[in-house]
Amino acid sequence: MRYSIMLQLVVVTTLIMVGSGAFFAWLQNRPKSDPFEGNSGNEAVLSLVLSDSNP
């Protein structure tokens, strides 16, 4: 019984680590299709948000 619990913990930990690694690899390698690319990307998004809140 102890070994099955230990095996479950190892499998769950391994799956979490592999899943996290795959997620971060995807984040770094995803295509850049953002229309607000460039140095002022965050400023452009912020200006849109602010302009929508002040009609």
C-alpha positions as CSV (number, residue, x, y, z in Angstrom):
1,M,0.0,0.0,0.0
2,R,2.8,2.4,0.8
3,Y,4.5,1.9,-2.5
4,S,1.3,2.6,-4.5
5,I,0.9,6.0,-2.7
6,M,4.6,6.8,-3.4
7,L,4.2,5.8,-7.0
8,Q,1.1,8.0,-7.3
9,L,3.1,11.0,-5.8
10,V,6.0,10.4,-8.3
11,V,3.6,10.2,-11.3
12,V,1.7,13.3,-10.3
13,T,4.8,15.3,-9.6
14,T,6.3,14.2,-12.9
15,L,3.2,15.1,-14.9
16,I,3.1,18.5,-13.2
17,M,6.7,19.2,-14.1
18,V,6.4,18.0,-17.7
19,G,3.2,19.9,-18.2
20,S,4.8,23.1,-16.8
21,G,7.8,22.7,-19.0
22,A,5.6,22.2,-22.1
23,F,3.5,25.2,-21.2
24,F,6.6,27.5,-20.8
25,A,8.1,26.1,-23.9
26,W,4.9,26.9,-25.8
27,L,4.9,30.4,-24.3
28,Q,8.4,31.1,-25.5
29,N,7.9,29.7,-29.0
30,R,4.4,30.8,-29.9
31,P,4.1,33.0,-33.0
32,K,4.1,36.8,-32.5
33,S,0.7,37.8,-34.0
34,D,0.0,40.6,-31.5
35,P,-1.1,43.8,-33.3
36,F,0.5,45.9,-30.5
37,E,4.0,44.7,-31.0
38,G,6.9,47.0,-30.5
39,N,8.2,49.2,-27.7
40,S,4.9,50.8,-26.9
41,G,2.8,47.7,-26.9
42,N,1.7,47.9,-23.3
43,E,1.1,51.6,-23.6
44,A,-1.2,51.0,-26.6
45,V,-3.2,48.4,-24.7
46,L,-3.4,50.7,-21.6
47,S,-4.6,53.6,-23.8
48,L,-7.3,51.5,-25.2
49,V,-8.4,50.3,-21.8
50,L,-8.4,53.9,-20.4
51,S,-10.3,55.3,-23.5
52,D,-13.0,52.7,-23.1
53,S,-13.5,53.5,-19.4
54,N,-13.8,57.3,-20.1
55,P,-16.5,57.8,-22.8
